Amino acid sequence: MYQKDTIKIFTIEDDPAYLKFLDYVLGLNPDFEVSFFKSGTAALDHLHENPAIITLDYSLPDISGEEVLKQIKEYNSDIPVIIISGQEEIGTAVNLLKLGAYDYITKDEETKDRLLYAITNARKNVSLIKEIDHLREEISTKYNFEKSIIGSSPPIKAMFRLMEKATRSNITVSISGETGTGKELVAKAIHYNSKRKKHPFIAVNIMAIPNDLLESELFGHEKGAFTGAVTRRIGKFEESDKGTIFLDEIGEMELQMQTKLLRVLQEKEVTRIGSNEVIPLDLRVIAATNRDLAEEVRNGNFREDLYYRLLGLPIHMSLLRERENDILLLARHFLKLFAKENEISAKHFSNEAKDKLMKYAYPGNVRELRSVIELAAVMTDGAEIQASEISFGSIRNDMNLMINELTLKDYTFKIIRNFMEKYNDNVLLVAKKLDIGKSTIYRYLKEMEET
């Protein structure tokens, strides 16, 4: 949490008598550091001092209070501005609040209490904004390219250069690569190093959402739009406004939904299901897939126009086996991280363990390496991890077709079992990966239980 400290307040007031009154009211709190200005121009000239709160007389001799408010908000929209006015006009108050005023207070016998109440609440908001900004800075540091993505190999350095280019503009980014290569990590690093870092990063895994719910999940719906829509739901695109939406596994989206997504991307607007209200969007899109989308287009599984709309700046994630120089760097990083998170003593690898790590192909890429290291850290009693304590549980190791002579049915059992383990018993996902029907998988699973 942020520590409470002195709150710098600017008070803009041209009436000498009322200035004395405000000096008395604000002087009641020793935490307030107050600077007084008799004109709007003088106060605007000192905005670089970054006041936390501003009280503003609506009627000033040199410039209107409305114009002062606009210029303050242009300089820093987060500064709470409390309007103090001698006139009680609802229309004026509503207009100023629409322009971003924090509160509107009339000059009467209740001014003192209302002003202190407004400043107290504004102060809480200032502390909250500071804390949020601090957390955002921590996140930005966490997703610094070279801190969040471990590696010094040529493919990683080339990827860093592309990521750097992506942060300088609002271009759509498409990330391709096998499962476990770190596509979401790259997407987050781009977002948190871009101008949009103070706004939301919303990740959506297309594969994890049933097809009949995907439109509602992405675009939202109104209450009563369909059976089960008991409340209004804001879609992921609306949630991402001003920030970034990350569409993971975009290659799994069905053609009908692709058409709807294309329209949203082209028009930069969205309409909730059951509504006629058009909601403008200002966001960046980052899409990721482990499929070859160009091949999917050729096969008629992916719309060509959507493909080019999403292509933008393409970033390909290299396989871990193509980054041999990074394997030990990553292994040491994961080992150190696991020890810290689990409060266990530091460990290191024997030379034989290093050799074993370097020789493996890692079909599961970085994600598999991390699992291997964490298991080794648990299994090792001493400070040094031996080669025998490093275990690879890949499907590729478990199935050597040249050595094991099995029946076709046995091989099928083995494939389905391994895929079910790999994808956490998600029958729909396994069916898509193996290009077979769900009923086939259920039949084999039943037979496996009976054998």
Secondary structure, 3 states (H helix, E strand, C coil): CCCCCCEEEEEECCCHHHHHHHHHHHCCCCCEEEEEECCHHHHHCCHHHCCCEEEEECCCCCCCHHHHHHHHHHHCCCCCEEEEECCCCHHHHHHHHHCCCCEEEECCCCHHHHHHHHHHHHHHHHHHHHHHHHHHHHHHHHCCHHHHCCCCCHHHHHHHHHHHHHHCCCCCEEEECCCCCCHHHHHHHHHHCCCCCCCCEEEEEHHHCCHHHHHHHHHEECCCCCCCCCCCEECHHHHCCCCEEEEECHHHCCHHHHHHHHHHHHHCEECCECCCCCEECCCEEEEEECCCHHHHHHCCCCCHHHHHHHHEEEEECCCHHHCHHHHHHHHHHHHHHHHHHCCCCCCEECHHHHHHHHHCCCCCHHHHHHHHHHHHHHHCCCCEECHHHCCCCCHHHHCCCCCCCCCHHHHHHHHHHHHHHHCCCCHHHHHHHHCCCHHHHHHHHHHHHHC
